[in-house]
């Protein structure tokens, strides 16, 4: 039933698709000195997941006290940002950025614009620099962090250098601006993109980015090559379509190197060391690749806020949940949605974050009434679009069922102009909906 409702909501948003704002005090107090603010549901993180959860909770129960806590002053979207990097017509910096005020005014939840510095689950208390928030239920939607230790062990200096000089571009804001500058100032040579073997945010993102950088080179007659370093045998998302795009649209620009592992980087020599599989000799060999610019994506993990809250995670760093719910294994009054969860085979995408937020809002609304909720028959849905040229896109749609585990089926579209237009309509609908525009 939820799938029908979910796609009904998605279709509606695709077609368009009494604020009690809690202002930070100017006085710096310790967390023990602050008077506690009481809220029924506290939401940690104002990305797609957190914003959607706040919106849905207030729509389902307008009298519910909901407090969203977010450290950023404004919101920048990762979806469609690759199109902005590639200068796709109609995708502007302004179209990716939003203020939080519109959403707070529209839906009437509380908003605290501060960083969370501590969480005490035993006392059900969240601390910021200027506020203490007491909650009954907490929804954590903190997003990801980068695990540079898996790339560089304990070399923190190289990790910092890599973040600054070869930004992964999976966190919105400064990294995207840095990538934009790198692309705009590119004069020629190799632009290298490396992909981790482990799970990371938005599986098609680096492949789409490769296409958009190549698209920019092609339009501006830049003699550059985009080299993709991928440990997989084929792209980790929409493989047939991306391979087709590489060969059909960018045969002399994109070089896709599969079964190739990133090993190290030397920024002084501008050289990336890789290990690749030699099919002729059936063995792995090492090679050094010179680059002018690079984007090195390390393995991802749940944001450190999860550790601050002492929430159990799997080895890779993703949160453990109580199947089939979004309640954490550590605390049944704490939910985790969005990119940080590691229990289910859900893509770490904006639409999936929105869909899972709707489910949690439904479940919490029932729970507050003392009623049970059937998770197994209320599964999320997902759609993910990727630009491959400035006028053509490809999409994949995921559907889910639950037996003794989550089962997934998917349908991938053709690469065409209609899908490109649909992607922009979807994006406008989703962002207009969660920001109340």
Residue pairs with C-beta under 8 A, 6 or more apart in sequence:
1 377
1 378
2 358
2 359
2 362
2 377
2 378
2 379
2 380
3 379
3 381
3 399
5 358
6 355
6 358
6 380
6 381
7 381
9 358
10 17
10 351
10 381
10 383
10 426
10 429
12 429
13 426
13 429
13 430
13 432
13 433
14 422
14 425
14 426
14 429
14 430
15 425
15 429
16 428
16 429
16 432
16 433
17 425
17 426
17 427
17 428
17 429
17 430
17 431
17 432
17 433
18 108
19 104
19 105
19 108
19 111
20 108
20 110
21 104
21 110
21 111
22 37
22 67
22 110
22 111
22 112
22 131
23 113
24 112
24 113
24 114
24 128
24 129
24 130
24 131
25 130
25 131
27 130
28 129
28 130
29 130
31 117
31 118
31 127
31 132
34 130
34 131
34 132
35 132
36 125
36 132
36 133
36 134
37 67
37 110
37 131
37 132
37 133
37 134
38 65
38 134
39 65
39 66
39 67
39 110
39 133
39 134
39 135
39 136
40 64
40 65
40 66
40 135
40 136
40 137
40 368
41 57
41 64
41 65
41 66
41 67
41 135
41 136
41 137
41 138
41 139
41 364
42 67
42 69
42 126
42 133
42 135
42 137
42 138
42 139
43 50
43 53
43 54
43 66
43 67
43 68
43 69
43 138
43 139
43 141
44 50
44 69
44 116
44 119
44 126
44 138
44 139
44 140
44 141
44 142
44 305
45 69
45 70
45 140
45 141
45 142
45 143
45 303
45 305
45 338
46 68
46 69
46 70
46 72
46 75
46 100
47 75
47 141
47 143
47 338
47 353
48 338
48 350
48 353
48 354
48 357
48 430
48 434
49 141
49 337
49 338
49 339
49 353
49 354
49 356
49 357
50 68
50 70
50 139
50 141
50 338
50 357
51 68
51 75
51 103
51 434
51 435
52 353
52 354
52 357
52 358
52 434
53 139
53 141
53 337
53 357
53 360
53 361
54 66
54 68
54 103
54 107
54 109
55 103
55 107
55 109
55 433
55 434
55 436
56 357
56 358
56 361
56 362
57 64
57 66
57 109
57 361
57 364
57 365
58 64
58 66
58 107
58 108
58 109
59 107
59 361
60 361
60 362
60 365
61 365
61 368
62 108
64 365
64 368
65 110
66 109
66 110
67 109
67 110
67 111
67 112
67 133
67 135
68 104
68 109
68 110
68 111
68 112
69 111
69 112
69 114
69 116
69 126
69 128
69 133
70 100
70 111
70 112
70 113
71 113
71 114
71 115
71 116
72 173
73 100
73 113
74 97
74 98
74 99
74 100
75 97
75 98
75 99
75 100
75 172
75 435
76 96
76 97
76 98
76 172
76 173
76 176
77 96
77 97
77 98
77 172
77 350
77 427
77 431
78 170
78 171
78 172
78 176
78 201
78 202
78 205
78 350
79 349
79 350
79 385
79 427
80 91
80 95
80 96
80 387
80 423
80 424
80 427
81 96
81 169
81 172
81 176
82 205
82 208
82 209
82 211
82 212
82 386
82 387
83 91
83 212
83 387
83 390
84 91
84 92
84 93
84 95
84 96
84 176
84 180
85 176
85 179
85 180
85 183
85 209
85 212
85 213
85 216
86 211
86 212
86 213
86 215
86 216
86 387
86 390
87 215
87 216
87 219
87 390
88 212
88 215
88 387
88 390
89 390
90 424
91 424
98 431
98 435
100 111
100 113
102 435
102 436
102 437
103 434
103 435
103 436
104 110
104 111
105 436
106 435
106 436
107 436
112 128
112 131
112 133
114 128
114 129
114 130
114 131
115 128
115 129
116 126
116 127
116 128
116 305
116 308
117 127
117 128
117 129
118 126
118 127
118 308
119 125
119 126
119 127
119 138
119 305
119 308
119 309
119 310
120 126
120 127
121 138
121 309
121 310
121 330
121 331
121 334
123 134
124 134
124 135
124 136
124 138
124 333
125 132
125 133
125 134
125 135
126 132
126 133
126 135
126 138
127 133
136 333
137 333
137 334
137 335
137 364
137 367
138 333
138 334
138 335
139 334
139 335
139 336
139 337
139 360
139 364
140 305
140 306
140 309
140 311
140 319
140 328
140 334
140 335
140 336
140 337
140 340
141 336
141 337
141 338
141 340
141 353
141 357
142 302
142 303
142 305
142 306
142 338
142 340
143 171
143 201
143 303
143 338
143 339
143 340
144 170
144 171
144 200
144 201
144 300
144 301
144 302
144 303
144 339
144 340
144 348
145 300
145 301
145 302
145 303
145 304
145 317
146 163
146 168
146 170
146 298
146 299
146 300
146 301
147 298
147 299
147 300
147 301
147 316
147 317
148 156
148 159
148 162
148 163
148 298
149 159
150 196
150 198
150 298
150 299
151 159
151 162
151 262
151 296
151 298
151 299
152 158
152 159
152 162
152 264
158 265
159 298
161 267
162 265
162 267
162 296
162 298
164 178
165 267
165 294
166 265
166 267
166 293
166 294
166 295
166 296
167 174
167 175
167 178
167 179
167 295
168 175
168 295
168 296
168 297
168 298
169 175
169 176
169 179
169 205
169 209
169 295
169 297
170 200
170 201
170 202
170 205
170 297
170 300
179 295
182 191
182 293
183 191
183 213
183 216
183 293
186 217
186 222
186 224
186 292
186 293
187 222
187 292
188 222
188 223
188 224
188 292
189 224
189 225
189 290
189 291
189 292
189 293
190 224
190 225
190 226
190 227
190 289
190 290
190 291
190 292
191 213
191 224
191 225
191 226
191 227
191 291
191 292
191 293
191 294
191 295
192 226
192 227
192 229
192 272
192 289
192 291
192 293
192 294
192 295
193 206
193 209
193 210
193 213
193 226
193 227
193 228
193 229
193 294
193 295
193 297
194 229
194 262
194 272
194 294
194 295
194 296
194 297
195 206
195 228
195 229
195 230
195 231
195 232
195 236
195 297
196 231
196 262
196 297
196 298
196 299
196 300
197 231
197 232
197 261
197 299
198 299
198 300
198 316
199 299
199 300
199 316
199 318
199 342
199 348
200 297
200 299
200 300
200 348
201 300
201 339
201 348
202 347
202 348
202 349
202 384
203 236
203 237
203 347
203 348
204 235
204 236
204 237
204 238
204 242
204 384
204 386
204 396
206 228
206 295
206 297
207 228
207 235
207 236
207 237
207 238
207 242
207 386
208 386
208 387
208 388
209 295
210 226
210 228
210 246
210 254
211 242
211 245
211 246
211 249
211 250
211 254
211 386
211 387
211 388
211 389
212 387
213 226
214 226
214 249
214 250
214 253
214 254
215 249
215 250
215 387
215 389
215 390
216 222
217 223
217 224
217 226
217 253
218 249
218 250
218 253
219 390
224 253
224 292
225 253
225 254
225 255
226 250
226 253
226 254
226 255
227 254
227 255
227 257
227 289
227 291
228 254
228 255
228 256
228 257
229 257
229 260
229 261
229 262
229 272
229 274
229 289
230 236
230 256
230 257
230 258
230 259
230 260
231 259
231 260
231 261
231 262
232 258
232 259
233 258
233 259
234 243
234 258
235 242
235 243
235 256
237 347
237 384
237 386
237 396
238 386
238 394
238 396
238 412
240 412
241 386
241 388
241 394
241 412
241 415
242 386
242 388
242 394
243 256
244 415
245 388
245 389
245 394
245 415
246 254
246 256
249 388
249 389
257 274
257 276
259 276
259 277
260 274
260 275
260 276
260 277
261 274
261 275
261 276
262 272
262 273
262 274
262 296
263 273
263 274
263 275
263 286
264 272
264 273
265 271
265 272
265 273
265 294
265 296
266 272
266 273
269 290
270 290
270 291
270 292
271 288
271 289
271 290
271 291
272 288
272 289
272 291
272 294
272 296
273 286
273 287
273 288
273 289
274 286
274 287
274 288
274 289
275 284
275 285
275 286
275 287
276 284
276 285
276 286
276 287
277 283
277 284
278 284
278 285
299 316
300 317
300 339
300 348
301 313
301 316
301 317
301 318
302 313
302 317
302 318
302 319
302 336
302 339
302 340
302 341
302 342
303 340
306 313
306 319
306 336
306 340
307 313
309 334
310 330
311 319
311 320
311 328
311 330
311 331
311 334
311 336
312 319
312 320
312 328
312 329
312 330
313 319
313 320
313 342
314 320
314 342
316 342
317 342
318 340
318 341
318 342
318 343
319 328
319 336
319 340
319 341
319 342
319 343
320 328
320 329
320 330
320 342
320 343
321 327
321 328
321 329
321 336
321 341
321 343
321 344
322 328
322 329
322 332
323 343
323 344
323 405
324 375
324 376
324 402
324 406
325 335
325 363
325 375
326 335
326 336
326 337
326 341
326 356
326 359
326 360
326 363
327 333
327 334
327 335
328 334
328 335
328 336
335 360
335 364
337 353
337 356
337 357
337 360
338 348
338 353
338 356
338 357
339 348
339 353
341 356
344 406
345 406
345 408
346 352
346 356
346 380
346 382
346 398
346 400
346 406
347 382
347 384
347 398
349 382
349 384
350 430
351 381
351 382
351 383
351 384
351 426
351 430
352 380
352 382
352 398
354 430
354 434
355 380
355 381
355 382
356 380
358 380
359 375
359 378
359 379
359 380
362 373
362 378
363 373
363 375
366 372
366 373
367 373
375 402
376 402
377 402
379 399
379 400
379 401
379 402
379 406
380 400
381 397
381 398
381 399
381 400
382 397
382 398
383 395
383 396
383 397
383 398
383 426
384 395
384 396
384 398
385 393
385 394
385 395
385 419
385 422
385 423
385 426
385 427
386 393
386 394
386 395
387 393
387 420
387 423
388 394
388 415
391 417
391 420
392 415
392 416
392 417
392 419
392 420
393 415
393 416
393 419
393 420
393 422
393 423
394 412
394 413
394 414
394 415
394 419
395 412
395 413
395 419
395 422
395 423
396 410
396 411
396 412
396 413
397 410
397 411
397 412
397 413
398 408
398 409
398 410
399 408
399 409
399 410
400 406
400 407
400 408
400 409
401 407
413 419
431 437
